[in-house]
Amino acid sequence: MYFIEQITTLLDGLESPLVAVYFLCCSERLFPMYKAFSRKNNWGNEQHLRKIMNILWENVNSEAILSYEEFVNDINKQIP
């Protein structure tokens, strides 16, 4: 249904920066839904999450993207 095996196989073969790009693309697609949820429930911080995503996009070609633990922790605070 969701092609989980195919996606997993594809991602397993990619270098870490390309996996990050894949997940950033997914995040971009889901961001409007996050904004709607955030506004409806008065929860989260869409501007902060947008800022994190922009920083990751700006650094996608650098080694900085490989050290993402700080971003993951910050993002986890922004999601329900």
Secondary structure, DSSP 8 states (H G I E B T S, - for coil): ---HHHHHHHHHTS-HHHHHHHHHHHHHHHHHHHHHHHHHHT-S-HHHHHHHHHHHHHTTTSGGGG--HHHHHHHHHH--
